[in-house]
Amino acid sequence: MKSQTLMQPAPAFFRRTAMAALAVIFLFYAAAKADEPAPMPAADAGEPSAELQAPDTTQLPEPLEPGEIIFESTRKKALATGKESLLDKYIKESPGNRFAARALETVAYIRYRRYLEKNTMRDYAVFIVNYPENPYTAEAARRMDDLLFLSVAHQNSIEDYTHFIEDFPDHPMVRAAEAAIEDLIFDEVKMTGSIIAWAEFLRGHASSERVAEALALKDELEYEPYKKRDAEAEYREFLRGFPVNRHREEARKRMMELRSVRVQRETETICDEAKMEGSYNCGFVAFDEGTLRVKIGRLSGEEQGQHLLMGGPGYAEEALRRYSAWKNETIKRLLRILGVISVTVE
């Protein structure tokens, strides 16, 4: 009986064991839920949610040191007011300060800015004299040179550019002044429309960048009157008078075209006259580079007889004699009257 009181009934034992197991599982479940991230709200269509955007990784600037705070405050005030004396005082009070070099640079800039705002040759000259060691002195000198040239360029005359070159031969804008003079002369010559003026320009400005343009305009002036008259003799005269003009090939081709038309017309006239004598046929074939090709043939015996009013068996010999004589004479006429180099008979 005693052992039975120490042992618990089986149903109660299993019930308490199951409850303990459930408690342990619940604890694990609660812990897992606590580690899960909170649910994300639905994002608007087409826009990433705030939670999906990359975090801002910009590093914040390091805090200024106490000494740097004082310097930057003084420097900004000096720049805003244009009073370099604020930094002069800072430099004197802290000659060994590590910001002294930056302070000197700022002072140099403030001084230069004062003259830069006026932007006149006189002010730049005063700045250079008063502050020869200033790092902005070279820039001031360059600006002074620019203003000097601009004053001359504003007048834009050959005389002013020439005086500028004579008075300031070492000025960096001398080459620009020379180019401006060439342009002005070029424009004047172009307005005159004179071949002689272009020739003088080319002689005096052989190294000019506008030589090619000047040559083209000069060649056009030389060629234009001959082209306008558009005649064989005119083109021949042009070729004799202008041996280096760029339009020579164009003129030669046009001359040969007109010559070919003339030769054909005159050849047909001569042949028509020759046919009237009654013993031959003659016709134009072609004309190419000075050589005329014609076709010359004897008439048939019947035709010869008709034209020679044949009275006996010797008509053929007479016809042949007349044909040979006419052929030679016709070739001479063609060479002499048409001015061709040679005649080829087919």
Sine and cosine of phi, psi and omega as CSV:
sin_phi,cos_phi,sin_psi,cos_psi,sin_omega,cos_omega
0.00,0.00,-0.62,0.79,-0.06,-1.00
-0.91,0.41,-0.65,0.76,0.02,-1.00
-0.90,0.43,-0.53,0.85,0.01,-1.00
-0.93,0.36,-0.54,0.84,0.01,-1.00
-0.95,0.32,-0.45,0.89,0.01,-1.00
-0.97,0.22,-0.47,0.88,-0.03,-1.00
-1.00,0.03,0.69,-0.72,0.02,-1.00
-0.99,0.10,0.47,-0.88,0.05,-1.00
-0.89,0.45,0.58,-0.82,-0.08,-1.00
-0.86,0.51,-0.70,0.71,-0.02,-1.00
-0.87,0.49,-0.65,0.76,0.00,-1.00
-0.92,0.40,-0.62,0.79,-0.03,-1.00
-0.90,0.44,-0.74,0.67,-0.01,-1.00
-0.91,0.41,-0.57,0.82,-0.01,-1.00
-0.90,0.43,-0.71,0.71,0.00,-1.00
-0.93,0.38,-0.58,0.82,0.01,-1.00
-0.91,0.41,-0.65,0.76,0.02,-1.00
-0.91,0.41,-0.63,0.78,0.00,-1.00
-0.91,0.41,-0.62,0.78,0.02,-1.00
-0.91,0.42,-0.66,0.75,0.01,-1.00
-0.90,0.44,-0.66,0.75,0.03,-1.00
-0.90,0.44,-0.60,0.80,0.02,-1.00
-0.90,0.44,-0.68,0.73,0.01,-1.00
-0.89,0.45,-0.70,0.72,0.02,-1.00
-0.87,0.49,-0.65,0.76,0.02,-1.00
-0.87,0.49,-0.66,0.75,0.00,-1.00
-0.89,0.45,-0.69,0.72,0.03,-1.00
-0.89,0.46,-0.65,0.76,0.01,-1.00
-0.90,0.44,-0.67,0.74,0.01,-1.00
-0.90,0.43,-0.65,0.76,0.01,-1.00
-0.91,0.42,-0.65,0.76,0.01,-1.00
-0.90,0.43,-0.66,0.75,0.02,-1.00
-0.90,0.44,-0.58,0.81,0.00,-1.00
-0.92,0.40,-0.51,0.86,-0.02,-1.00
-0.99,0.15,-0.29,0.96,-0.03,-1.00
-0.95,0.30,0.62,-0.79,0.04,-1.00
-0.94,0.35,0.45,-0.89,0.02,-1.00
-0.91,0.41,0.54,-0.84,-0.01,-1.00
-0.89,0.45,0.65,-0.76,-0.05,-1.00
-0.99,0.11,0.66,-0.75,0.06,-1.00
-0.94,0.34,0.47,-0.89,-0.01,-1.00
-0.92,0.40,0.73,-0.68,-0.01,-1.00
-1.00,0.08,0.42,-0.91,0.06,-1.00
-0.92,0.39,0.47,-0.88,-0.05,-1.00
-0.90,0.43,0.76,-0.65,0.06,-1.00
1.00,0.09,-0.06,1.00,-0.01,-1.00
-0.81,-0.58,0.75,-0.66,0.04,-1.00
-0.93,0.36,0.60,-0.80,0.04,-1.00
-0.94,0.35,0.34,-0.94,-0.02,-1.00
-0.88,0.48,-0.55,0.84,-0.05,-1.00
-0.95,0.31,-0.38,0.93,-0.04,-1.00
-1.00,0.02,-0.24,0.97,-0.01,-1.00
-0.95,0.32,0.52,-0.85,0.00,-1.00
-0.92,0.40,0.61,-0.79,0.01,-1.00
-0.93,0.37,0.49,-0.87,0.03,-1.00
-0.96,0.27,0.91,-0.41,-0.06,-1.00
-0.98,-0.20,0.13,0.99,-0.01,-1.00
-0.87,0.50,0.79,-0.61,0.00,-1.00
-0.98,0.17,0.75,-0.67,0.07,-1.00
-0.92,0.38,0.62,-0.78,0.01,-1.00
-0.89,0.47,0.55,-0.83,0.03,-1.00
-0.91,0.41,0.61,-0.79,0.00,-1.00
-0.88,0.47,0.65,-0.76,0.04,-1.00
-0.92,0.38,0.54,-0.84,0.10,-0.99
-0.96,0.30,0.40,-0.92,-0.02,-1.00
-0.82,0.58,-0.68,0.73,0.01,-1.00
-0.91,0.41,-0.59,0.80,0.00,-1.00
-0.94,0.33,-0.56,0.83,0.05,-1.00
-0.87,0.49,-0.69,0.72,0.00,-1.00
-0.91,0.42,-0.70,0.71,-0.03,-1.00
-0.90,0.44,-0.75,0.67,-0.04,-1.00
-0.89,0.45,-0.60,0.80,0.04,-1.00
-0.90,0.43,-0.68,0.73,0.02,-1.00
-0.92,0.39,-0.66,0.75,-0.03,-1.00
-0.90,0.44,-0.71,0.70,0.00,-1.00
-0.90,0.44,-0.62,0.79,0.01,-1.00
-0.92,0.39,-0.65,0.76,0.01,-1.00
-0.91,0.42,-0.66,0.75,0.03,-1.00
-0.91,0.41,-0.64,0.77,-0.04,-1.00
-0.94,0.34,-0.61,0.79,-0.07,-1.00
-1.00,-0.09,-0.30,0.95,-0.06,-1.00
0.96,0.27,0.36,0.93,-0.01,-1.00
-0.97,-0.25,0.99,-0.14,0.03,-1.00
-0.95,0.32,-0.23,0.97,0.01,-1.00
-0.88,0.48,-0.47,0.88,0.04,-1.00
-0.89,0.46,-0.65,0.76,0.01,-1.00
-0.98,0.18,-0.53,0.85,0.07,-1.00
-0.85,0.53,-0.69,0.72,0.02,-1.00
-0.90,0.44,-0.65,0.76,0.00,-1.00
-0.89,0.46,-0.67,0.74,-0.03,-1.00
-0.92,0.40,-0.66,0.75,-0.01,-1.00
-0.91,0.41,-0.63,0.77,-0.03,-1.00
-0.97,0.25,-0.41,0.91,0.00,-1.00
-0.73,-0.68,0.92,0.39,-0.09,-1.00
-0.89,0.45,-0.51,0.86,-0.02,-1.00
-0.99,-0.11,0.13,0.99,-0.04,-1.00
-0.90,0.43,0.58,-0.81,-0.05,-1.00
-0.95,0.32,-0.16,0.99,0.05,-1.00
-0.99,-0.14,0.10,1.00,-0.06,-1.00
-0.89,0.45,-0.63,0.78,-0.02,-1.00
-0.90,0.43,-0.69,0.72,0.04,-1.00
-0.91,0.42,-0.56,0.83,0.03,-1.00
-0.91,0.41,-0.66,0.75,0.02,-1.00
-0.91,0.42,-0.64,0.77,0.04,-1.00
-0.88,0.47,-0.66,0.75,0.00,-1.00
-0.92,0.40,-0.64,0.77,0.04,-1.00
-0.88,0.48,-0.70,0.71,0.01,-1.00
-0.87,0.49,-0.66,0.75,-0.01,-1.00
-0.92,0.38,-0.69,0.72,-0.02,-1.00
-0.87,0.49,-0.64,0.77,0.01,-1.00
-0.91,0.41,-0.68,0.73,-0.01,-1.00
-0.93,0.38,-0.62,0.78,-0.03,-1.00
-0.87,0.50,-0.56,0.83,-0.01,-1.00
-0.88,0.48,-0.64,0.77,0.02,-1.00
-0.99,0.14,-0.53,0.85,0.01,-1.00
-0.89,0.46,-0.60,0.80,-0.01,-1.00
-0.91,0.41,-0.52,0.85,0.04,-1.00
-0.97,0.23,-0.63,0.78,0.15,-0.99
0.82,0.58,0.80,0.60,0.09,-1.00
-0.80,-0.59,0.40,-0.92,0.02,-1.00
-0.88,0.48,-0.64,0.77,-0.03,-1.00
-0.89,0.46,-0.70,0.72,-0.03,-1.00
-0.92,0.39,-0.62,0.79,0.05,-1.00
-0.91,0.42,-0.62,0.79,0.03,-1.00
-0.90,0.43,-0.67,0.74,0.04,-1.00
-0.89,0.46,-0.66,0.75,0.00,-1.00
-0.88,0.48,-0.69,0.72,-0.02,-1.00
-0.90,0.43,-0.64,0.77,0.00,-1.00
-0.93,0.36,-0.68,0.73,-0.07,-1.00
-0.97,0.25,-0.52,0.85,-0.07,-1.00
-0.75,-0.66,0.91,0.42,-0.05,-1.00
-0.89,0.45,-0.41,0.91,-0.03,-1.00
-1.00,-0.06,-0.02,1.00,-0.02,-1.00
-0.91,0.42,0.69,-0.72,-0.01,-1.00
-0.90,0.43,-0.24,0.97,0.01,-1.00
-1.00,-0.09,0.13,0.99,-0.02,-1.00
-0.89,0.45,-0.66,0.75,-0.01,-1.00
-0.89,0.45,-0.65,0.76,0.02,-1.00
-0.92,0.40,-0.63,0.78,0.03,-1.00
-0.89,0.46,-0.65,0.76,0.02,-1.00
-0.90,0.43,-0.64,0.77,0.02,-1.00
-0.90,0.44,-0.68,0.74,0.02,-1.00
-0.91,0.41,-0.58,0.82,0.04,-1.00
-0.91,0.42,-0.65,0.76,0.07,-1.00
-0.88,0.47,-0.68,0.73,0.00,-1.00
-0.88,0.47,-0.68,0.73,0.00,-1.00
-0.91,0.42,-0.60,0.80,0.02,-1.00
-0.89,0.45,-0.72,0.70,-0.01,-1.00
-0.93,0.37,-0.60,0.80,0.01,-1.00
-0.89,0.45,-0.58,0.82,0.02,-1.00
-0.91,0.42,-0.59,0.81,0.05,-1.00
-0.96,0.27,-0.68,0.74,-0.02,-1.00
-0.90,0.45,-0.48,0.88,0.01,-1.00
-0.90,0.44,-0.58,0.81,0.04,-1.00
-0.96,0.28,-0.60,0.80,0.10,-0.99
0.78,0.62,0.83,0.56,0.03,-1.00
-0.75,-0.66,0.47,-0.88,0.02,-1.00
-0.87,0.50,-0.63,0.78,-0.02,-1.00
-0.90,0.44,-0.72,0.70,-0.03,-1.00
-0.92,0.39,-0.66,0.76,0.04,-1.00
-0.90,0.44,-0.62,0.78,0.00,-1.00
-0.91,0.42,-0.70,0.72,0.05,-1.00
-0.89,0.47,-0.63,0.78,0.01,-1.00
-0.87,0.49,-0.71,0.71,0.00,-1.00
-0.91,0.41,-0.65,0.76,-0.01,-1.00
-0.93,0.37,-0.63,0.78,-0.06,-1.00
-0.99,0.16,-0.48,0.88,-0.04,-1.00
-0.75,-0.66,0.92,0.39,-0.08,-1.00
-0.90,0.44,-0.39,0.92,-0.01,-1.00
-0.99,-0.13,0.09,1.00,-0.02,-1.00
-0.92,0.40,0.66,-0.75,-0.03,-1.00
-0.90,0.44,-0.26,0.97,-0.02,-1.00
-0.98,-0.17,0.26,0.97,0.00,-1.00
-0.88,0.47,-0.68,0.73,0.00,-1.00
-0.88,0.47,-0.62,0.79,0.04,-1.00
-0.91,0.42,-0.61,0.79,0.03,-1.00
-0.91,0.40,-0.64,0.77,0.04,-1.00
-0.89,0.45,-0.66,0.75,0.03,-1.00
-0.90,0.44,-0.62,0.78,0.02,-1.00
-0.91,0.42,-0.63,0.78,0.05,-1.00
-0.88,0.47,-0.70,0.72,0.02,-1.00
-0.87,0.50,-0.65,0.76,0.01,-1.00
-0.90,0.43,-0.67,0.74,-0.01,-1.00
-0.91,0.41,-0.67,0.74,0.04,-1.00
-0.90,0.43,-0.66,0.75,0.01,-1.00
-0.85,0.53,-0.71,0.70,-0.02,-1.00
-0.91,0.43,-0.61,0.79,0.01,-1.00
-0.91,0.41,-0.69,0.72,0.01,-1.00
-0.90,0.44,-0.64,0.77,0.00,-1.00
-0.88,0.47,-0.60,0.80,0.01,-1.00
-0.94,0.35,-0.55,0.83,-0.01,-1.00
-0.95,0.32,-0.53,0.85,-0.03,-1.00
0.90,0.44,0.60,0.80,-0.07,-1.00
-0.95,-0.32,0.76,-0.65,0.05,-1.00
-0.91,0.40,-0.63,0.78,0.01,-1.00
-0.90,0.44,-0.65,0.76,0.01,-1.00
-0.90,0.44,-0.63,0.77,0.05,-1.00
-0.91,0.42,-0.63,0.78,0.02,-1.00
-0.89,0.46,-0.65,0.76,0.04,-1.00
-0.92,0.39,-0.64,0.77,0.04,-1.00
-0.87,0.49,-0.69,0.72,-0.02,-1.00
-0.92,0.39,-0.58,0.81,0.05,-1.00
-0.92,0.38,-0.64,0.77,-0.06,-1.00
-1.00,0.09,-0.25,0.97,-0.05,-1.00
-0.70,-0.72,0.81,0.59,-0.07,-1.00
-0.90,0.44,-0.44,0.90,-0.02,-1.00
-0.99,-0.16,0.14,0.99,-0.03,-1.00
-0.92,0.39,0.51,-0.86,0.05,-1.00
-0.94,0.33,-0.20,0.98,-0.05,-1.00
-0.97,-0.23,0.28,0.96,-0.01,-1.00
-0.88,0.48,-0.72,0.69,-0.03,-1.00
-0.87,0.50,-0.68,0.74,0.01,-1.00
-0.91,0.41,-0.64,0.77,0.01,-1.00
-0.90,0.43,-0.66,0.75,0.03,-1.00
-0.89,0.46,-0.67,0.74,-0.01,-1.00
-0.89,0.47,-0.69,0.73,0.00,-1.00
-0.93,0.37,-0.64,0.77,0.03,-1.00
-0.89,0.45,-0.72,0.70,0.01,-1.00
-0.88,0.48,-0.61,0.79,0.00,-1.00
-0.91,0.41,-0.66,0.75,0.02,-1.00
-0.90,0.44,-0.61,0.79,0.00,-1.00
-0.93,0.38,-0.63,0.78,-0.13,-0.99
-1.00,0.08,-0.49,0.87,-0.16,-0.99
-0.82,0.57,-0.75,0.66,-0.04,-1.00
-0.90,0.44,-0.57,0.82,0.01,-1.00
-0.95,0.33,-0.65,0.76,0.03,-1.00
-0.91,0.42,-0.61,0.80,-0.02,-1.00
-0.91,0.41,-0.63,0.77,0.00,-1.00
-0.96,0.26,-0.47,0.88,0.16,-0.99
0.75,0.66,0.86,0.50,0.02,-1.00
-0.74,-0.67,0.46,-0.89,-0.02,-1.00
-0.85,0.53,-0.71,0.70,-0.03,-1.00
-0.91,0.41,-0.58,0.82,0.00,-1.00
-0.92,0.40,-0.69,0.73,0.02,-1.00
-0.91,0.40,-0.58,0.81,0.04,-1.00
-0.90,0.44,-0.65,0.76,0.02,-1.00
-0.92,0.40,-0.63,0.77,0.04,-1.00
-0.88,0.48,-0.69,0.72,-0.01,-1.00
-0.91,0.42,-0.57,0.82,0.04,-1.00
-0.95,0.30,-0.58,0.81,-0.11,-0.99
-1.00,0.05,-0.35,0.94,-0.07,-1.00
-0.74,-0.67,0.99,0.11,-0.10,-1.00
-0.96,0.29,-0.20,0.98,-0.05,-1.00
-0.85,-0.53,0.17,0.99,-0.01,-1.00
-0.94,0.34,0.63,-0.78,-0.05,-1.00
-0.94,0.33,-0.18,0.98,0.00,-1.00
-1.00,-0.10,0.18,0.98,-0.06,-1.00
-0.87,0.49,-0.72,0.69,-0.04,-1.00
-0.90,0.43,-0.65,0.76,0.05,-1.00
-0.88,0.48,-0.68,0.74,0.00,-1.00
-0.92,0.40,-0.65,0.76,-0.01,-1.00
-0.90,0.44,-0.69,0.73,0.01,-1.00
-0.90,0.44,-0.68,0.73,0.00,-1.00
-0.92,0.40,-0.62,0.78,0.04,-1.00
-0.87,0.49,-0.68,0.73,0.00,-1.00
-0.93,0.38,-0.57,0.82,0.07,-1.00
-0.89,0.46,-0.74,0.68,0.00,-1.00
-0.92,0.40,-0.61,0.80,0.01,-1.00
-0.91,0.42,-0.65,0.76,0.01,-1.00
-0.89,0.46,-0.66,0.75,0.04,-1.00
-0.89,0.46,-0.69,0.72,-0.01,-1.00
-0.90,0.43,-0.72,0.69,-0.03,-1.00
-0.87,0.48,-0.68,0.74,0.02,-1.00
-0.89,0.46,-0.70,0.72,-0.03,-1.00
-0.89,0.45,-0.71,0.70,-0.05,-1.00
-0.95,0.30,-0.55,0.83,0.05,-1.00
-0.89,0.46,-0.70,0.72,0.00,-1.00
-0.90,0.44,-0.56,0.83,0.04,-1.00
-0.92,0.40,-0.71,0.70,0.00,-1.00
-0.89,0.45,-0.67,0.74,0.00,-1.00
-0.92,0.40,-0.62,0.79,0.03,-1.00
-0.89,0.46,-0.63,0.78,0.04,-1.00
-0.92,0.39,-0.63,0.77,-0.04,-1.00
-0.92,0.39,-0.59,0.81,-0.03,-1.00
-0.88,0.47,-0.42,0.91,-0.04,-1.00
-0.92,0.40,-0.35,0.94,0.00,-1.00
-0.97,0.24,-0.33,0.94,0.24,-0.97
1.00,-0.02,0.14,0.99,-0.03,-1.00
-0.85,-0.52,0.19,0.98,-0.10,-1.00
-0.33,-0.95,0.25,-0.97,0.16,-0.99
-0.88,-0.47,0.53,-0.85,-0.02,-1.00
-0.55,-0.83,0.67,-0.74,0.01,-1.00
-0.39,-0.92,0.52,-0.86,0.03,-1.00
-0.96,0.29,0.68,-0.73,0.06,-1.00
-0.93,-0.37,-0.85,0.53,-0.03,-1.00
-0.24,-0.97,0.32,-0.95,0.10,-1.00
-0.69,-0.72,0.84,-0.54,-0.08,-1.00
-0.59,-0.80,0.90,-0.44,0.08,-1.00
0.78,0.62,0.70,0.72,0.11,-0.99
1.00,-0.03,-0.11,0.99,0.02,-1.00
-0.96,-0.28,0.83,-0.55,0.01,-1.00
-0.99,-0.15,0.73,-0.68,0.06,-1.00
-0.92,-0.38,0.85,-0.52,0.01,-1.00
-0.79,-0.61,0.29,-0.96,0.05,-1.00
-0.89,-0.46,0.86,-0.51,-0.03,-1.00
-0.82,-0.57,0.78,-0.62,0.00,-1.00
-0.56,-0.83,0.47,-0.88,0.04,-1.00
-0.98,0.21,0.47,-0.88,0.10,-0.99
-0.97,0.26,0.29,-0.96,0.07,-1.00
-0.93,0.38,0.26,-0.97,-0.02,-1.00
-0.85,0.52,-0.64,0.77,-0.01,-1.00
-0.90,0.44,-0.71,0.71,0.00,-1.00
-0.91,0.42,-0.67,0.74,0.03,-1.00
-0.87,0.50,-0.68,0.73,-0.02,-1.00
-0.88,0.47,-0.66,0.76,0.01,-1.00
-0.87,0.49,-0.68,0.74,-0.08,-1.00
-0.98,0.19,-0.48,0.88,-0.04,-1.00
-1.00,-0.05,0.00,1.00,-0.02,-1.00
0.79,0.61,0.84,0.55,-0.12,-0.99
-0.76,0.65,0.74,-0.68,0.05,-1.00
-0.87,-0.50,0.01,1.00,-0.02,-1.00
-0.09,-1.00,-0.05,-1.00,-0.07,-1.00
-0.94,0.35,-0.13,0.99,-0.04,-1.00
-1.00,0.05,0.19,0.98,-0.06,-1.00
-0.91,0.42,-0.57,0.82,-0.06,-1.00
-0.90,0.44,-0.68,0.73,0.01,-1.00
-0.90,0.44,-0.63,0.78,0.03,-1.00
-0.91,0.41,-0.63,0.78,0.04,-1.00
-0.90,0.43,-0.67,0.75,0.00,-1.00
-0.91,0.41,-0.64,0.77,0.01,-1.00
-0.89,0.45,-0.70,0.72,0.01,-1.00
-0.91,0.42,-0.61,0.79,0.01,-1.00
-0.90,0.44,-0.73,0.69,-0.02,-1.00
-0.90,0.44,-0.68,0.73,0.01,-1.00
-0.91,0.42,-0.67,0.74,0.00,-1.00
-0.91,0.41,-0.65,0.76,-0.01,-1.00
-0.86,0.51,-0.76,0.65,-0.01,-1.00
-0.89,0.45,-0.67,0.75,-0.01,-1.00
-0.93,0.37,-0.62,0.79,0.00,-1.00
-0.91,0.42,-0.67,0.75,0.02,-1.00
-0.88,0.47,-0.65,0.76,0.03,-1.00
-0.89,0.46,-0.66,0.75,0.00,-1.00
-0.90,0.44,-0.67,0.74,0.01,-1.00
-0.89,0.46,-0.70,0.72,-0.01,-1.00
-0.91,0.42,-0.66,0.75,-0.09,-1.00
-0.97,0.24,-0.74,0.67,-0.13,-0.99
-0.98,0.19,-0.64,0.77,-0.06,-1.00
-1.00,0.09,-0.32,0.95,0.00,-1.00
0.94,0.34,0.53,0.85,0.01,-1.00
-1.00,0.03,0.25,-0.97,-0.01,-1.00
-0.99,0.16,-0.70,0.72,-0.02,-1.00
-0.45,-0.89,0.33,-0.94,0.03,-1.00
-0.84,-0.54,0.80,-0.60,0.05,-1.00
-0.95,-0.32,0.83,-0.56,-0.03,-1.00
-0.99,-0.16,0.78,-0.62,0.02,-1.00
-0.98,-0.19,0.00,0.00,0.00,0.00
